[in-house]
């Protein structure tokens, strides 16, 4: 297909999806690339046959939503993330779920895509790649080395990563590691964004217990503590996964959409945010978390 021909694209479903997001006042953070695929046959997670053409297609998608191309919009979407969890499976794994190639192939893919998109849209934030694991850091180290080899500095306006676990303090620890590695690689201005996080005690035998926790008071407490930990850690963004009808949604009941206990930490944090000024807070117990704010009027 010709990337320059509007008839090569089908925007209808995505247009509606983004319109719904915007209708409630939420900004769009757009992932360029597929979601995880658990099936035995993969479709969107296979490496592009032509990295430059893939970047060109993405440039037209951005133009559709920000520049009105192909009967599009002028929505000024700022964040454009390249891919999702390319580090989830090792190079020699079978049936890889997010990136069907090797780590080295992804590094080259990102280099091509990010360079092209930043050149076309220098005013937008181009980044990624939503890594599944900050620790161990071998994959991340290889990624940053590939972006800075031979004195280069491939565009990385934000670095995105995921964290599932049972300890809110792990969010702060991973943020500290990410910040240290970005700074060491010369990306001190790069934003650090945890754009998937939730309570998960295990993905196999403990998964059912994890889902039950997410939907109850334990999940709500974990969410509130995680927000406090991330606020103190200096993270640029923290995105809960997720608020769609799914087993990870601790905010709303799957069938009725009524608020669950996990909704209220978001309501409380929004009230702190509206006050605008964080003030010092601390607890004497390392397993208790707090954040506080004050308005301009005291």
N, C-alpha and C positions, 0 to 999 in steps of 0.2 A: 504494500500500500504506500501511497505517496503521503509523507508527513505534512505536506503543504496543502493538501486537499481536505477541506472540511468534511467531505463525505466519508473520509477514512475514519472518522471519530463518531462515537455514540455517547453523547454527554447527558442524555435525558435523565437517567437514574441518579447520576452524581449531582447534576444540577438541582434536582429535587432534594437530595440528601443535604447538600450544603445550604440550600435555602431554609430548610427546617432548622438547622443548627443556628443560622444567623437570626431566625425569627424570634429566638428567646434571648438574644443579646450576647451570644457566645461567639468568640472569634474562632476562625477555622485555622487549624494546624494541619497541613496537607502532606500525607505520605505519598511519595512517588514510588510505586512498586507494590507488590502483592502482599496480602496478609499471609499468615502461616497456613500451610496446606497439609492436613493430616492424612489425606487419601493416598492410595497406593500409586496413583498416577498424578504427576504434577503438571501444572499449567503456567501459572504466573510466577512461580519461584525459580524457573530455569534461567540461567544467565542469558542475557541478550546475545543474539548472534552478531550484532553490530552495536558496540557501545555508543558510538557517535550518533547513530540513527536513533537509538533509545533516548539519548539526551535531546535530540531534535524534536522527537515526539513530545517529550516532557515540556520543552519550551513552548510548544503550541498549546498544551494543556494550561500552562501558566498564563499564556496570552489570552486564552478563552475566559479565564476567571478574573483576570486583572486588567486586560486591555480591550475587552469586547470582541475579540476575534471569534469568528464562526457563531454569530448571534449570541455572543457571550455577555460578560458582566464586567463591571469595574469595582470589584470587591476589595481590592488592595490587601489580599492575603499575603502576609509577610513571611511565614515560616513554611519552607519546602524541604521536607525530609527525604533523603535518598535511602530507600530500602528499609527492611525490617529484620532484625536478629540474624544477620549473616553469619554470626559466630555460633549459632545454636548447635550445629553438628560439626564434628571433626571432619577433616578432609577425606578420610577413608570410610566415612559412614555411608550406609546404604539408605536410600529413600529419604534424603535430606528434606527437611520440612520448610526451610525458609530461603536458603541459597543453595542451589544445586551444584555450584562449582567449588573451587578451592578458595582458601583464604587469599592467596596471591592473586587469583583471578578477580576476586572482589576488590582488592586494593586498586587494581588497574581500572576496573569498572568505575569505582568511585572517583578516581583521579580524572577520568575522562568526563564523566557526567557533571561533577561539581565545577570543574574548570569551565566547561561550556556554558552551564546555566548561570554562573556568576558573571561571565563575560556578557551574556545577553541581558541579565537583570542585575546590574551591580547594586541596585538599591534594595534588593530583597535579601532575605536571610536564607542561605543555602547550607545545609548540613546533614547530619545523620550520625551513624547509620542505625540507631536504635539497637545497640548491642544487648544481647541477652545476659551476659555475665561480665561484670567489671573484674571480678576475681574468679579464677586466676587471670592475670593480665597479659598473658603471652599474645593473644589475638590483638588486643588493644595496642600493645607495644609495636607489633608488626604493622598495624594500620598507621600509626603515627610516624613510624620510620618510613613507610612508603610515601606518605604525604610530604615529607621533608627531605627526601633524598636529593643529593647533588645541589644542596642549597636552595631547593624550591620550597614553596609553601602553598600547597593546594588549598583552595578555599574551604574553610570549616567555620562558618559563622556560629554554629552551635554543635555541640556533641551531645547526642541523646543516648540514654541507657535505661535499662529496666532492672527492677529489683523486687523479688517476691521472697517473703520470709516471715519470721515471727518476732523479730527484734527491731523495733523502730530505730534503735541506735545504729543499725546497719545502714540505714539511709545516709546518716551523717558520715559514717566511716567511708562509704563508697564515694560520696561527694568529695571528701577530702582527698581520696586517692585519684579521682578523676581530675580534680583541680591541680594537684601536684604534677600529674603526667602531662596535662595540657600546657601548663606553664613551662615545664622543662622542654617541651617540644617547640616552644615559641608561640603558642596559641593562648597567651594570657588574656586576650580580649574575647576568646570564644566562650559562649554561654554554655553552662552545664544544665542539661534538662533531663530529669528522670520522668519519662513519659509513659511508663507503665509501672504500677506498684500496687500491691495488695497483700493481705495475709494469706500465706500458703505454708503449711507445715510439711507438705510433701506432695509429690505429683502422682503417687501410686497408692500405697496402702493408707496414707494419711489424707488423701484428697477429699474424701467425703467429710471427714471431720473439719477440714479446712473450709469447705463450702458452708457447713453449718455455722462455723465461727464467723465467717464473713457476714452472714445474714443476722447475726445476733449482737449482743452487747460486747462480746469479746472483739469482734471485728470493728465495732464502733470505737472502742477504746484504742485499738491498734491504729485506726485511722487518725484519731485525734492526736495521739502521741507522735505518729509519723509526721503530721503537719508541723507540730512543735519542733521536732528534731530537724526537719528540713529547713524551717525558718531560721533556726539558729546556725545551721551549717552554711548558709549563704548560697543555697541552690537558686538558680534563676527561674526554674519552673518545676512544678510537681503535678503530675497528671494521673489521677486515680484511674485504675482499670477495673470495671468501667461502669458507665451509667446506662448502657443499653440493656434490654432484657437478656440476661445471661446469668450463669452461675456465679460470676464475679461481681454482680451488681448488689452491693450491700446498702444502696440508697433507697431503692424502690422495689416494692413487691412485684414479682414476675408477672402476675396476672392482673392485679388491680392498679398497679403503679402508685399505690399509697406509700408514703414515706416509711422506711424502716428506721431502726435505731441508728444505722450508719449515715443517715441523711443529716443528722443534727450536728456532727462535727463540722460539716461544710457550712451550715447556717451560722454556727458560732464563729468560724474563722472569717466568714464574710463580714460579720459585725466588727471583728478586730480590724480587718482590712479597711472598712469604711472609716474607722477612726483615724487611720493614716499614719500614726507614729508609734513604732514599736518602742517599748520601754523595758528596762531590765527585769528579768524574772528568773528565779532559780528554785530548785527543790533540793532538799537534803538527802533524798532517797534517789539513787541512780535509776530506779525503775519507775519513777514518776516524772512526768513531762509537763511543762507549762510554757505558755506564751502570753504576752500581755501587750496592750496598746492603750493609747490615750488620744483623745481628740484635741483639736486646736484650742478648744475652750477649757481644757483641763479635765 
